[in-house]
Amino acid sequence: MHFLNIGSMIRFITRQEIAETKKIISSELAMIQKAFFDEEVLEDYKKDNEAHLYLESFDFLDRQTTDYTSHYKVLGLGHTDIDTFVPRLTEKLEELFNITSSPEFIIAADRKADFFGNRDNKFKPLVKSYEQLEQIVGKNTYREAFVMDRQSLAGFMEIVFWLVRCDPGVPQYIFISDSQEKMQFHLCQYGNIHLTEFGVETLPAELLRSLGWEIIEGREFDNFTSDGKINGRRLKL
């Protein structure tokens, strides 16, 4: 691992290291890759002699999965002001981390794909997020993973929010797991938290509601628009 001093703690870690040291996180990545792997898509890549590119992105496909109890919920804050959403979100996440005693987090995408997507999209919040990400990694491409303390994660959530919301070219799921493998979550384009706890459930629905979270069941809707159209979200042509 390599250390980067930006006033708080961020380390770079390879996905291979995750596979070798984090049994549950590795299992979660393996399960989602097995679910999304598509033989027909692979055949299309083979026609262009690019099968290796598709297979490289499914780097946990052959990893073993393991059995454990999990508790899944979709959480919302009912916060409709997009300009103040991330500070509010990080504040509420901090409350959860105090309960779960999570000091450190591993950030890894569902597939081995670049965290940098469409740099031609000039939507200002996305441009700023890519500039911040480039400052962190020291280059304009990164396909591995991160380890962060809570202070660093608070700032990184701003980057994750705009990447996931506005750039379909980045991995669909950027998983944030506590290093003790008690919990994992990802932030979706609508601004909701998809939370999974492993083993003991320390964040039951009743507690989450008492802390101001909504438990979302059924279809999700965008928190910041009335028509569901996401400003700044563009496919790369």
C-alpha positions in Angstrom: 0.0 0.0 0.0 1.1 3.5 -0.7 0.3 6.5 1.6 -0.9 9.8 0.3 -0.8 12.7 2.7 -3.6 15.2 2.0 -4.3 16.2 5.6 -6.1 12.9 6.4 -5.6 9.3 5.6 -6.1 7.7 2.2 -4.2 4.6 1.1 -4.2 2.8 -2.2 -4.9 -0.9 -2.2 -5.1 -3.4 -5.1 -8.1 -5.4 -5.7 -5.9 -8.5 -5.4 -5.1 -7.5 -1.8 -8.8 -7.3 -1.1 -9.3 -10.8 -2.5 -6.5 -12.1 -0.3 -7.3 -10.3 3.0 -11.1 -9.5 3.1 -13.2 -12.7 2.9 -16.7 -11.1 3.0 -15.9 -8.1 0.8 -14.3 -10.5 -1.7 -17.3 -12.7 -1.6 -19.7 -9.8 -2.2 -17.7 -8.7 -5.3 -17.6 -12.3 -6.5 -21.4 -12.7 -6.1 -22.2 -9.5 -8.0 -19.8 -10.3 -10.8 -21.3 -13.8 -11.2 -24.7 -12.2 -11.4 -23.8 -9.7 -14.1 -21.4 -11.7 -16.2 -23.0 -12.1 -19.6 -21.8 -14.8 -22.1 -23.5 -13.0 -25.0 -21.6 -9.8 -24.3 -18.4 -11.8 -24.1 -19.1 -13.2 -27.5 -19.5 -9.7 -28.9 -16.1 -8.8 -27.4 -14.6 -11.9 -29.0 -15.7 -10.8 -32.4 -13.6 -7.7 -32.0 -10.7 -9.7 -30.5 -11.2 -7.9 -27.2 -12.4 -10.7 -25.0 -9.6 -10.0 -22.6 -11.0 -6.5 -21.9 -14.3 -7.9 -20.8 -12.8 -10.7 -18.7 -10.3 -8.4 -17.0 -13.2 -6.3 -15.6 -14.6 -9.5 -14.0 -11.6 -10.0 -11.7 -13.5 -11.7 -8.9 -15.5 -14.0 -11.2 -13.6 -17.1 -10.1 -13.2 -16.2 -6.5 -15.0 -18.3 -3.9 -18.1 -17.1 -2.1 -18.8 -17.8 1.5 -22.0 -18.1 3.6 -22.9 -15.4 6.1 -26.0 -13.6 7.3 -26.8 -10.3 5.7 -29.3 -7.6 6.4 -30.2 -5.3 3.4 -32.1 -2.0 3.4 -32.5 1.0 1.1 -32.3 4.3 3.1 -33.3 7.8 2.2 -33.0 11.1 4.0 -35.9 12.9 2.3 -33.4 15.8 1.6 -34.3 17.6 -1.6 -31.7 20.4 -1.7 -28.9 18.9 -3.9 -26.5 21.7 -2.9 -26.5 20.7 0.8 -27.2 17.0 0.3 -23.7 15.6 0.7 -22.8 17.5 3.9 -26.1 16.3 5.4 -25.5 12.8 4.2 -22.0 12.6 5.7 -23.4 14.0 9.0 -26.0 11.2 9.1 -23.5 8.5 8.1 -21.2 9.6 10.9 -24.0 8.8 13.4 -24.2 5.3 11.9 -20.4 4.8 12.0 -20.5 5.8 15.7 -22.9 3.0 16.3 -21.1 0.4 14.2 -17.7 1.6 15.5 -16.3 1.8 12.0 -13.0 3.7 11.9 -11.8 2.8 8.4 -13.3 2.0 5.0 -12.5 0.2 1.8 -13.8 1.7 -1.4 -14.0 -0.7 -4.4 -16.1 -0.8 -7.5 -18.2 -3.8 -8.4 -15.9 -4.5 -11.4 -12.3 -3.7 -12.2 -13.1 -0.6 -14.2 -11.8 3.0 -14.3 -13.1 5.4 -11.6 -12.6 8.1 -14.3 -15.4 8.1 -16.9 -16.4 10.7 -19.3 -14.1 13.7 -18.9 -15.8 15.4 -21.9 -18.9 16.0 -19.7 -18.5 19.6 -18.6 -21.2 19.6 -16.0 -19.4 21.7 -13.3 -19.9 19.5 -10.2 -18.7 16.5 -12.2 -15.7 18.4 -13.6 -14.8 19.4 -10.0 -15.1 15.9 -8.7 -12.8 14.5 -11.4 -10.3 17.2 -10.6 -10.4 16.3 -7.0 -10.1 12.6 -7.8 -7.1 13.3 -10.0 -5.4 15.2 -7.2 -5.9 12.2 -4.9 -4.6 9.5 -7.3 -2.0 11.7 -9.0 -3.2 10.6 -12.5 -6.3 10.5 -14.6 -7.0 6.8 -14.5 -7.4 4.4 -11.5 -8.8 0.8 -11.5 -7.9 -0.5 -8.1 -9.3 0.5 -4.6 -8.9 2.8 -1.7 -8.7 2.6 2.1 -9.8 5.7 4.0 -10.4 6.9 7.5 -13.7 8.6 8.4 -12.4 12.1 7.8 -11.2 11.2 4.3 -14.5 9.4 3.5 -16.5 12.5 4.3 -14.7 14.4 1.5 -14.7 11.4 -0.9 -18.5 11.1 -0.7 -18.8 14.3 -2.6 -16.8 12.8 -5.5 -18.8 9.5 -5.4 -22.1 11.3 -5.4 -21.4 13.3 -8.6 -19.7 10.4 -10.4 -22.5 8.0 -9.8 -25.2 10.6 -10.4 -23.9 12.1 -13.6 -21.5 9.7 -15.3 -23.0 6.3 -16.6 -19.4 5.5 -17.7 -18.2 4.8 -14.2 -18.9 1.5 -12.4 -22.6 1.3 -11.4 -21.8 0.3 -7.8 -19.0 1.9 -5.9 -19.0 -0.1 -2.6 -17.9 1.4 0.7 -17.2 -1.3 3.2 -16.0 -0.9 6.7 -12.6 -2.6 7.1 -13.9 -4.9 9.9 -16.5 -6.2 7.3 -19.5 -5.4 9.5 -21.3 -3.3 6.9 -21.2 -2.2 3.3 -23.1 0.4 1.4 -23.3 2.2 -2.0 -24.8 5.5 -3.0 -27.2 5.4 -6.0 -27.8 8.1 -8.5 -31.0 9.1 -6.7 -29.2 9.9 -3.5 -30.2 6.8 -1.6 -28.0 4.6 0.5 -28.1 0.8 -0.2 -27.0 -0.7 3.1 -26.0 -4.2 3.9 -24.9 -5.4 7.3 -23.0 -8.7 7.7 -23.6 -11.0 10.7 -25.2 -9.1 13.6 -27.7 -6.4 12.7 -26.8 -3.3 14.7 -28.9 -0.9 12.6 -32.5 -2.2 12.7 -35.2 -0.3 10.9 -36.6 1.1 14.2 -33.3 2.6 15.1 -32.7 4.0 11.6 -36.1 5.7 11.6 -35.4 7.2 15.0 -32.2 8.8 13.6 -34.1 10.4 10.7 -33.7 7.8 7.9 -36.5 6.6 5.7 -36.7 2.9 4.9 -37.5 2.7 1.2 -39.5 -0.3 0.0 -40.4 -0.7 -3.6 -39.5 1.6 -6.5 -37.0 4.4 -5.9 -37.4 8.0 -7.1 -34.9 10.8 -7.5 -34.7 13.0 -4.4 -33.9 16.2 -6.2 -36.1 16.5 -9.2 -39.9 16.3 -9.7 -39.7 14.8 -13.2 -36.9 12.3 -12.6 -34.5 13.9 -15.1 -31.0 14.1 -13.7 -29.3 17.4 -14.7 -25.8 16.7 -16.0 -26.2 13.0 -16.6 -24.9 12.1 -20.1 -23.8 9.0 -21.9 -20.5 9.2 -23.7 -21.1 9.1 -27.4 
